[in-house]
Amino acid sequence: MEKQFYHHTSSLDHKCGIKVLILVGVHGNELGTILLARDINKWATPKNLADNGIATLDIWTDINFSGTRNKTRDYVANDPGMDLN
């Protein structure tokens, strides 16, 4: 299983730079956004962040891991019938 949370910082002061939070995979079977978040994670070097005015970047790559694993929009771990829309 791949790590699901990433925290990146740049040299910018957190009071001046932008704070970005990316949450993906809420509905589980949203593979495209999960892959995009992983690509952004690879891009997120301190230099790239600072060049774009970003002080901190937090990425959750798969909020609903049980839904992704089971290829469904449901949150399988708690309530098999609960659609997160």
ZIMO-V963544 format. One record per run of one state. SS is the DSSP state (a for helix, b for strand, c for the rest). FROM is the first residue (numbers start at 1). LEN is the number of residues. Records with the same first field share a line. If there is no record, write none. Layout:
# ZIMO-V963544
SS->FROM-LEN ; FROM-LEN
This chain:
# ZIMO-V963544
c->1-4 ; 10-8 ; 24-7 ; 44-2 ; 52-2 ; 61-4 ; 70-4 ; 75-8 ; 84-2
b->5-5 ; 18-6 ; 54-7 ; 74-1 ; 83-1
a->31-13 ; 46-6 ; 65-5
